[in-house]
Amino acid sequence: MKKHRLRIKGPAGAIETVVEEPAGEPRGLALVAHPHPLRGGSLDNKVAWTLARAALACGLIAIRPNFRGVGESEGDFDHGVGETEDLLAVARAAEVHYGPLPWTLLGFSFGAYVQQRVARSLHAQRLIMVGPAVSLYAFEPTRIPATIIHGDQDEVIPFAAARDYAEAHAIPLIAVEGCGHFFHGRLRELQEHVERLCHP
C-alpha cells in the first residue's frame, strides 16, 4: 500500500489530504468525509480511518481530506457549503491524476451531510452514510444508490431520526445493535459492513 499526504488546491486554499493506494490495480476511488470540524473531527478520526481501511480492502484508492480549518487545510468552517466545494475540488484533482475510475462516497456524521451534497454534483456509484447527522442538518433525498449504517443506541443523532429519513426516501438502513454514535468497540464490525457494500 502506498500512502501520500498532499496539499490540494481548493476554493479557500490548500486542502490537506491523505491518499492511500491499495495493492494491485485499483478498482475505483473512495472519498471519505470526517465528522464535524468544530467538534474535533479530522481525517484521523477513527471512524473515518475505518472507512478508509474498508475502501482499501475493496481495492479502492482511499482519499481522506481535512475539511477547511482543520489541520493544514486552509479556510474557515462553512456549515457544509464550502466543505462540499472542497471535496469536489479534491475529487477533480484525483480524477486528473488517476483517470475516470468509479467513485464511492463515504461520510461519518457531519461528513455524511457533506457527502449527500457532493453526490448532487459528482457522478458516483454509491453513497455510504455512517451515523448521518439527519437531526442537525437538512438532508435531501439521495440521487445515487445509498445506504445508512447507524447505531441503535446513538447518543448524538437519534436512531429514530435516521430511521425516519431512511424510510422517507427508501434508503436501506443497517442498524448496529447496542452501538453508539462513535462505534466504540465496534469499528471492526463497521468495517465489515462497509466492505460488504463495496465489494463487487
GUDO-751214 format. One record per residue: residue number from 0; residue in three letters; x, y, z of N, C-alpha, C, O in turn; chain. Coordinates in steps of 0.02 Angstrom, whole numbers, plus 50000, padded with zeros to 5 digits. Example, Ala and Ser with C-alpha at 12.3 -4.5 7.8 and 13.67 -1.06 7.14 Angstrom:
2
NODE|0|ALA|50660|49716|50390|50615|49775|50390|50660|49835|50390|50712|49834|50423|A
NODE|1|SER|50642|49888|50354|50684|49947|50357|50645|50002|50394|50670|50057|50402|A
END
This chain:
200
NODE|0|MET|50042|49940|50000|50000|50000|50000|50043|50062|50000|50092|50067|50038|A
NODE|1|LYS|50027|50110|49958|50062|50174|49957|50019|50227|49991|49958|50229|49983|A
NODE|2|LYS|50053|50270|50029|50018|50324|50065|50051|50390|50049|50112|50397|50053|A
NODE|3|HIS|50010|50439|50033|50035|50506|50017|49997|50557|50059|49936|50550|50068|A
NODE|4|ARG|50031|50608|50083|49998|50665|50117|50009|50726|50073|50065|50749|50064|A
NODE|5|LEU|49954|50752|50045|49958|50804|49995|49924|50868|50019|49886|50868|50067|A
NODE|6|ARG|49939|50923|49985|49903|50986|49994|49873|51003|49926|49909|51025|49880|A
NODE|7|ILE|49808|50993|49919|49773|51002|49856|49742|51072|49855|49713|51094|49905|A
NODE|8|LYS|49746|51106|49799|49719|51174|49794|49643|51172|49795|49612|51136|49755|A
NODE|9|GLY|49613|51211|49840|49541|51215|49845|49516|51286|49843|49557|51333|49838|A
NODE|10|PRO|49452|51297|49846|49423|51364|49841|49446|51411|49897|49449|51472|49886|A
NODE|11|ALA|49461|51384|49956|49482|51426|50012|49556|51418|50028|49578|51441|50081|A
NODE|12|GLY|49594|51387|49983|49664|51375|49995|49680|51300|49995|49641|51260|49969|A
NODE|13|ALA|49736|51283|50024|49759|51214|50022|49713|51169|50062|49686|51188|50114|A
NODE|14|ILE|49704|51107|50037|49665|51056|50072|49712|50998|50088|49735|50963|50043|A
NODE|15|GLU|49725|50989|50152|49768|50933|50173|49731|50868|50160|49674|50859|50181|A
NODE|16|THR|49763|50822|50125|49730|50760|50104|49778|50701|50109|49835|50705|50087|A
NODE|17|VAL|49753|50648|50138|49791|50584|50139|49761|50539|50085|49701|50527|50083|A
NODE|18|VAL|49804|50514|50042|49784|50469|49989|49821|50402|49999|49882|50400|50004|A
NODE|19|GLU|49782|50348|50002|49811|50281|50011|49789|50237|49953|49730|50233|49936|A
NODE|20|GLU|49839|50205|49922|49826|50163|49864|49829|50089|49884|49875|50069|49919|A
NODE|21|PRO|49781|50049|49862|49782|49978|49879|49835|49941|49840|49862|49966|49790|A
NODE|22|ALA|49851|49881|49863|49896|49839|49824|49860|49817|49760|49800|49805|49760|A
NODE|23|GLY|49897|49814|49706|49867|49793|49643|49832|49850|49607|49835|49908|49627|A
NODE|24|GLU|49798|49831|49553|49763|49881|49512|49700|49906|49548|49658|49865|49567|A
NODE|25|PRO|49694|49971|49558|49634|49996|49593|49571|49987|49553|49571|49994|49492|A
NODE|26|ARG|49516|49972|49589|49451|49963|49557|49411|50027|49555|49363|50033|49516|A
NODE|27|GLY|49430|50076|49595|49392|50137|49598|49422|50185|49648|49476|50173|49676|A
NODE|28|LEU|49386|50240|49660|49407|50292|49705|49356|50298|49762|49296|50294|49750|A
NODE|29|ALA|49381|50307|49823|49336|50316|49880|49353|50383|49914|49410|50395|49934|A
NODE|30|LEU|49303|50426|49920|49311|50490|49953|49280|50483|50023|49222|50465|50030|A
NODE|31|VAL|49320|50498|50075|49300|50489|50144|49294|50557|50178|49340|50597|50176|A
NODE|32|ALA|49237|50570|50210|49225|50635|50243|49218|50625|50318|49178|50583|50341|A
NODE|33|HIS|49256|50663|50356|49260|50656|50429|49204|50695|50464|49169|50735|50432|A
NODE|34|PRO|49196|50685|50530|49142|50719|50567|49157|50793|50578|49206|50820|50553|A
NODE|35|HIS|49115|50825|50617|49112|50898|50623|49179|50929|50643|49209|50910|50694|A
NODE|36|PRO|49204|50977|50603|49269|51008|50616|49272|51046|50683|49325|51048|50714|A
NODE|37|LEU|49216|51074|50705|49216|51113|50767|49206|51070|50828|49206|51095|50885|A
NODE|38|ARG|49198|51004|50817|49190|50958|50874|49246|50905|50873|49237|50849|50896|A
NODE|39|GLY|49303|50925|50846|49361|50881|50848|49368|50835|50788|49413|50793|50787|A
NODE|40|GLY|49324|50841|50739|49329|50797|50681|49390|50813|50637|49407|50871|50627|A
NODE|41|SER|49422|50761|50613|49479|50768|50567|49486|50704|50528|49452|50655|50540|A
NODE|42|LEU|49532|50705|50480|49544|50645|50438|49571|50588|50480|49570|50530|50458|A
NODE|43|ASP|49597|50603|50541|49622|50550|50585|49568|50521|50630|49583|50476|50670|A
NODE|44|ASN|49506|50545|50625|49451|50516|50663|49449|50441|50652|49458|50417|50596|A
NODE|45|LYS|49436|50403|50705|49441|50330|50700|49389|50300|50653|49402|50249|50621|A
NODE|46|VAL|49329|50331|50649|49279|50305|50603|49299|50320|50531|49293|50277|50487|A
NODE|47|ALA|49323|50381|50518|49347|50398|50451|49404|50352|50430|49407|50328|50374|A
NODE|48|TRP|49449|50339|50477|49505|50294|50464|49479|50224|50447|49504|50191|50402|A
NODE|49|THR|49429|50201|50484|49400|50135|50472|49367|50132|50403|49374|50082|50368|A
NODE|50|LEU|49333|50185|50384|49303|50186|50317|49357|50182|50263|49347|50149|50212|A
NODE|51|ALA|49413|50214|50274|49468|50209|50226|49496|50139|50223|49512|50114|50170|A
NODE|52|ARG|49500|50105|50282|49525|50035|50283|49478|49990|50242|49501|49947|50204|A
NODE|53|ALA|49413|50001|50250|49365|49960|50213|49372|49973|50138|49371|49926|50098|A
NODE|54|ALA|49381|50036|50119|49389|50052|50048|49451|50017|50019|49448|49988|49965|A
NODE|55|LEU|49506|50020|50055|49568|49989|50032|49559|49913|50025|49584|49883|49978|A
NODE|56|ALA|49524|49883|50073|49512|49810|50071|49472|49791|50009|49476|49734|49985|A
NODE|57|CYS|49433|49839|49983|49392|49827|49924|49427|49848|49859|49397|49848|49805|A
NODE|58|GLY|49491|49865|49865|49529|49883|49805|49519|49954|49782|49532|49970|49724|A
NODE|59|LEU|49495|49998|49827|49483|50067|49808|49539|50112|49835|49568|50098|49888|A
NODE|60|ILE|49554|50165|49798|49601|50215|49822|49564|50258|49874|49513|50288|49858|A
NODE|61|ALA|49589|50260|49935|49555|50295|49990|49582|50366|49996|49642|50376|50006|A
NODE|62|ILE|49537|50414|49990|49557|50485|49990|49522|50519|50049|49460|50523|50051|A
NODE|63|ARG|49561|50544|50098|49534|50573|50159|49558|50645|50167|49614|50656|50190|A
NODE|64|PRO|49518|50694|50148|49538|50763|50158|49520|50787|50228|49476|50760|50261|A
NODE|65|ASN|49556|50838|50251|49535|50877|50309|49491|50934|50285|49509|50969|50238|A
NODE|66|PHE|49433|50942|50316|49391|50999|50298|49427|51065|50313|49474|51067|50353|A
NODE|67|ARG|49405|51118|50282|49436|51184|50290|49440|51203|50365|49392|51195|50403|A
NODE|68|GLY|49499|51229|50383|49510|51249|50452|49535|51194|50497|49547|51206|50557|A
NODE|69|VAL|49543|51134|50471|49566|51077|50511|49636|51057|50489|49650|51053|50429|A
NODE|70|GLY|49681|51046|50537|49750|51027|50519|49783|51079|50475|49785|51138|50493|A
NODE|71|GLU|49808|51057|50419|49841|51103|50372|49795|51129|50317|49817|51162|50271|A
NODE|72|SER|49730|51113|50322|49683|51138|50273|49666|51211|50289|49650|51228|50346|A
NODE|73|GLU|49670|51253|50239|49658|51325|50248|49584|51341|50244|49544|51301|50220|A
NODE|74|GLY|49565|51401|50268|49496|51423|50266|49462|51414|50333|49493|51393|50382|A
NODE|75|ASP|49398|51430|50335|49358|51428|50397|49296|51385|50386|49272|51378|50330|A
NODE|76|PHE|49271|51358|50440|49210|51316|50438|49154|51353|50401|49143|51412|50412|A
NODE|77|ASP|49119|51315|50357|49068|51347|50315|49002|51308|50314|48966|51310|50264|A
NODE|78|HIS|48987|51273|50368|48921|51242|50378|48902|51193|50323|48843|51181|50311|A
NODE|79|GLY|48951|51164|50291|48938|51113|50240|48941|51138|50169|48950|51098|50123|A
NODE|80|VAL|48934|51203|50159|48934|51230|50090|49004|51231|50061|49017|51200|50009|A
NODE|81|GLY|49050|51265|50094|49119|51266|50071|49152|51198|50074|49194|51181|50033|A
NODE|82|GLU|49132|51159|50125|49159|51091|50131|49141|51048|50071|49181|51007|50048|A
NODE|83|THR|49080|51058|50044|49060|51023|49984|49104|51043|49925|49127|51000|49887|A
NODE|84|GLU|49116|51107|49918|49160|51132|49864|49230|51103|49871|49262|51086|49821|A
NODE|85|ASP|49254|51098|49933|49321|51070|49944|49326|50997|49922|49373|50978|49889|A
NODE|86|LEU|49275|50957|49941|49277|50887|49921|49273|50879|49846|49305|50835|49817|A
NODE|87|LEU|49234|50921|49814|49230|50918|49740|49297|50937|49709|49316|50909|49658|A
NODE|88|ALA|49332|50985|49739|49399|51004|49714|49448|50946|49721|49488|50933|49676|A
NODE|89|VAL|49444|50912|49778|49488|50853|49789|49471|50798|49739|49516|50767|49711|A
NODE|90|ALA|49407|50788|49727|49386|50736|49679|49411|50752|49609|49435|50708|49574|A
NODE|91|ARG|49406|50815|49589|49430|50834|49522|49505|50823|49516|49529|50799|49465|A
NODE|92|ALA|49543|50839|49569|49615|50828|49568|49631|50754|49563|49677|50734|49528|A
NODE|93|ALA|49593|50713|49599|49604|50640|49596|49589|50613|49526|49625|50570|49501|A
NODE|94|GLU|49537|50639|49495|49520|50615|49428|49573|50634|49378|49587|50595|49332|A
NODE|95|VAL|49603|50692|49386|49658|50712|49341|49716|50664|49348|49748|50645|49299|A
NODE|96|HIS|49730|50643|49411|49788|50601|49423|49775|50527|49406|49817|50494|49377|A
NODE|97|TYR|49716|50502|49426|49703|50430|49420|49659|50411|49361|49654|50352|49344|A
NODE|98|GLY|49628|50460|49329|49585|50444|49272|49514|50430|49294|49497|50438|49353|A
NODE|99|PRO|49472|50409|49248|49399|50403|49261|49380|50339|49296|49344|50297|49268|A
NODE|100|LEU|49402|50331|49357|49381|50273|49397|49316|50288|49433|49302|50346|49449|A
NODE|101|PRO|49275|50237|49446|49210|50249|49480|49220|50270|49553|49266|50248|49587|A
NODE|102|TRP|49175|50314|49575|49179|50341|49643|49132|50305|49692|49077|50285|49675|A
NODE|103|THR|49157|50297|49754|49116|50280|49811|49123|50337|49861|49179|50358|49876|A
NODE|104|LEU|49067|50361|49887|49068|50416|49936|49052|50388|50005|49002|50352|50014|A
NODE|105|LEU|49094|50404|50054|49084|50380|50123|49089|50439|50170|49137|50478|50166|A
NODE|106|GLY|49041|50446|50215|49043|50502|50262|49016|50482|50329|48970|50441|50335|A
NODE|107|PHE|49046|50511|50382|49025|50498|50451|48997|50561|50481|49030|50613|50482|A
NODE|108|SER|48935|50557|50508|48903|50611|50545|48896|50674|50501|48862|50672|50450|A
NODE|109|PHE|48928|50730|50519|48928|50789|50477|48956|50773|50408|48933|50801|50357|A
NODE|110|GLY|49005|50729|50405|49034|50710|50341|48984|50677|50295|48989|50684|50234|A
NODE|111|ALA|48934|50642|50323|48882|50612|50282|48838|50666|50252|48815|50660|50195|A
NODE|112|TYR|48826|50720|50290|48787|50776|50264|48824|50807|50204|48793|50822|50152|A
NODE|113|VAL|48889|50817|50211|48927|50845|50156|48926|50798|50096|48920|50821|50039|A
NODE|114|GLN|48933|50734|50107|48935|50687|50051|48869|50683|50013|48870|50674|49952|A
NODE|115|GLN|48812|50689|50047|48749|50687|50009|48742|50751|49967|48706|50751|49918|A
NODE|116|ARG|48777|50805|49987|48780|50865|49945|48828|50853|49886|48813|50873|49830|A
NODE|117|VAL|48885|50822|49900|48934|50807|49847|48902|50764|49793|48915|50773|49734|A
NODE|118|ALA|48859|50717|49815|48829|50669|49768|48784|50703|49716|48767|50673|49666|A
NODE|119|ARG|48764|50766|49729|48724|50802|49680|48766|50822|49619|48739|50831|49564|A
NODE|120|SER|48831|50830|49629|48874|50856|49576|48925|50805|49551|48949|50811|49494|A
NODE|121|LEU|48943|50756|49591|48994|50707|49572|48959|50641|49555|48923|50613|49596|A
NODE|122|HIS|48971|50616|49495|48941|50553|49475|48976|50496|49513|49035|50483|49503|A
NODE|123|ALA|48939|50463|49556|48967|50410|49598|48923|50348|49595|48863|50352|49580|A
NODE|124|GLN|48954|50291|49608|48918|50227|49608|48874|50218|49669|48819|50191|49665|A
NODE|125|ARG|48899|50242|49727|48863|50229|49789|48882|50282|49841|48934|50314|49837|A
NODE|126|LEU|48837|50289|49890|48847|50334|49947|48834|50294|50010|48781|50264|50018|A
NODE|127|ILE|48882|50293|50055|48875|50259|50119|48880|50311|50174|48931|50344|50183|A
NODE|128|MET|48825|50318|50212|48821|50368|50265|48820|50333|50333|48775|50295|50347|A
NODE|129|VAL|48870|50347|50373|48877|50316|50439|48857|50368|50492|48885|50422|50496|A
NODE|130|GLY|48808|50350|50533|48785|50396|50584|48768|50465|50557|48789|50515|50587|A
NODE|131|PRO|48731|50469|50501|48720|50534|50469|48684|50583|50515|48637|50564|50550|A
NODE|132|ALA|48705|50646|50514|48680|50696|50560|48613|50725|50537|48605|50785|50528|A
NODE|133|VAL|48564|50679|50527|48500|50699|50498|48458|50742|50546|48412|50776|50524|A
NODE|134|SER|48473|50739|50611|48435|50780|50658|48464|50850|50666|48435|50893|50699|A
NODE|135|LEU|48522|50862|50635|48556|50927|50642|48559|50965|50576|48566|51027|50577|A
NODE|136|TYR|48553|50931|50520|48558|50964|50455|48502|50940|50409|48473|50887|50418|A
NODE|137|ALA|48487|50981|50359|48432|50967|50312|48458|50922|50256|48482|50945|50205|A
NODE|138|PHE|48452|50857|50267|48471|50808|50215|48416|50807|50162|48357|50813|50177|A
NODE|139|GLU|48437|50799|50100|48390|50793|50044|48385|50720|50023|48424|50679|50046|A
NODE|140|PRO|48337|50704|49979|48337|50636|49950|48402|50624|49913|48429|50669|49882|A
NODE|141|THR|48427|50563|49918|48489|50547|49883|48476|50534|49809|48423|50508|49791|A
NODE|142|ARG|48524|50551|49768|48517|50544|49696|48552|50483|49668|48546|50467|49609|A
NODE|143|ILE|48590|50449|49712|48626|50388|49691|48610|50334|49741|48585|50349|49795|A
NODE|144|PRO|48625|50270|49725|48613|50216|49774|48649|50231|49840|48709|50245|49841|A
NODE|145|ALA|48611|50228|49894|48639|50246|49959|48621|50195|50012|48572|50158|50005|A
NODE|146|THR|48661|50193|50065|48648|50150|50123|48667|50190|50185|48715|50228|50185|A
NODE|147|ILE|48628|50181|50238|48643|50211|50303|48664|50156|50351|48632|50103|50353|A
NODE|148|ILE|48717|50168|50390|48737|50124|50445|48733|50166|50508|48765|50218|50513|A
NODE|149|HIS|48693|50143|50557|48680|50185|50615|48674|50142|50677|48640|50090|50676|A
NODE|150|GLY|48705|50163|50731|48698|50128|50794|48630|50139|50825|48606|50196|50827|A
NODE|151|ASP|48598|50086|50848|48530|50095|50875|48530|50126|50945|48477|50140|50973|A
NODE|152|GLN|48590|50137|50974|48596|50172|51038|48634|50239|51029|48665|50263|51076|A
NODE|153|ASP|48631|50267|50969|48666|50329|50954|48643|50385|51002|48583|50401|51005|A
NODE|154|GLU|48690|50414|51038|48675|50465|51088|48681|50536|51059|48665|50584|51094|A
NODE|155|VAL|48703|50542|50997|48711|50608|50965|48657|50619|50913|48624|50671|50914|A
NODE|156|ILE|48649|50572|50868|48597|50575|50816|48548|50518|50830|48564|50460|50819|A
NODE|157|PRO|48488|50533|50855|48442|50480|50874|48429|50430|50817|48420|50449|50759|A
NODE|158|PHE|48430|50367|50836|48418|50315|50785|48351|50326|50750|48345|50314|50690|A
NODE|159|ALA|48301|50349|50787|48235|50360|50758|48238|50411|50702|48201|50406|50652|A
NODE|160|ALA|48281|50462|50709|48287|50513|50657|48317|50483|50593|48294|50497|50538|A
NODE|161|ALA|48367|50440|50602|48397|50407|50544|48347|50359|50511|48343|50356|50450|A
NODE|162|ARG|48309|50323|50553|48259|50277|50526|48205|50314|50487|48185|50292|50434|A
NODE|163|ASP|48182|50370|50514|48130|50409|50480|48155|50435|50413|48119|50433|50363|A
NODE|164|TYR|48217|50460|50412|48245|50485|50349|48252|50428|50299|48236|50435|50240|A
NODE|165|ALA|48277|50371|50322|48287|50313|50278|48220|50290|50249|48215|50276|50189|A
NODE|166|GLU|48169|50286|50292|48104|50263|50268|48072|50312|50220|48040|50292|50171|A
NODE|167|ALA|48080|50377|50233|48050|50428|50190|48079|50427|50120|48045|50445|50072|A
NODE|168|HIS|48142|50405|50114|48175|50407|50049|48196|50338|50023|48236|50333|49977|A
NODE|169|ALA|48168|50286|50053|48180|50217|50032|48256|50201|50029|48280|50173|49980|A
NODE|170|ILE|48291|50221|50082|48363|50207|50086|48373|50148|50133|48349|50149|50190|A
NODE|171|PRO|48409|50096|50112|48422|50041|50157|48459|50064|50220|48505|50106|50217|A
NODE|172|LEU|48439|50037|50278|48468|50056|50342|48494|49994|50377|48457|49946|50389|A
NODE|173|ILE|48558|49995|50393|48589|49941|50432|48593|49966|50505|48630|50013|50519|A
NODE|174|ALA|48556|49934|50549|48556|49952|50620|48609|49910|50656|48608|49849|50652|A
NODE|175|VAL|48654|49944|50691|48705|49909|50730|48682|49907|50802|48681|49958|50836|A
NODE|176|GLU|48662|49848|50825|48630|49842|50891|48679|49858|50948|48737|49837|50948|A
NODE|177|GLY|48652|49897|50996|48691|49913|51055|48750|49959|51043|48796|49962|51083|A
NODE|178|CYS|48749|49996|50987|48806|50036|50967|48790|50110|50970|48735|50132|50950|A
NODE|179|GLY|48837|50150|50996|48829|50222|51000|48856|50257|50938|48874|50226|50888|A
NODE|180|HIS|48857|50323|50941|48875|50363|50883|48945|50351|50858|48958|50349|50798|A
NODE|181|PHE|48992|50342|50904|49063|50339|50885|49089|50268|50875|49149|50258|50866|A
NODE|182|PHE|49044|50219|50878|49061|50149|50863|49118|50123|50908|49160|50085|50886|A
NODE|183|HIS|49117|50146|50972|49168|50121|51019|49164|50045|51023|49111|50017|51036|A
NODE|184|GLY|49220|50013|51012|49224|49940|51016|49190|49904|50959|49185|49842|50960|A
NODE|185|ARG|49165|49941|50910|49127|49909|50855|49156|49927|50786|49123|49918|50736|A
NODE|186|LEU|49217|49952|50785|49246|49975|50721|49256|49918|50672|49246|49926|50612|A
NODE|187|ARG|49277|49860|50697|49287|49802|50653|49221|49783|50620|49218|49767|50561|A
NODE|188|GLU|49167|49784|50660|49101|49767|50634|49080|49818|50581|49052|49800|50529|A
NODE|189|LEU|49093|49882|50595|49077|49935|50546|49115|49923|50481|49087|49928|50426|A
NODE|190|GLN|49179|49907|50488|49220|49895|50428|49192|49837|50387|49190|49841|50325|A
NODE|191|GLU|49170|49785|50420|49143|49728|50384|49079|49746|50347|49068|49724|50290|A
NODE|192|HIS|49036|49787|50378|48975|49809|50344|48993|49848|50280|48964|49837|50227|A
NODE|193|VAL|49042|49893|50286|49060|49935|50229|49092|49892|50174|49079|49903|50115|A
NODE|194|GLU|49134|49845|50194|49166|49802|50144|49113|49762|50105|49120|49753|50044|A
NODE|195|ARG|49062|49739|50138|49009|49702|50103|48974|49747|50052|48954|49724|49998|A
NODE|196|LEU|48966|49810|50068|48933|49857|50023|48977|49876|49963|48952|49891|49909|A
NODE|197|CYS|49043|49876|49975|49089|49900|49923|49117|49846|49878|49141|49860|49823|A
NODE|198|HIS|49113|49784|49900|49140|49730|49858|49097|49722|49795|49037|49731|49796|A
NODE|199|PRO|49130|49704|49739|49093|49696|49676|49045|49636|49679|49010|49622|49631|A
END
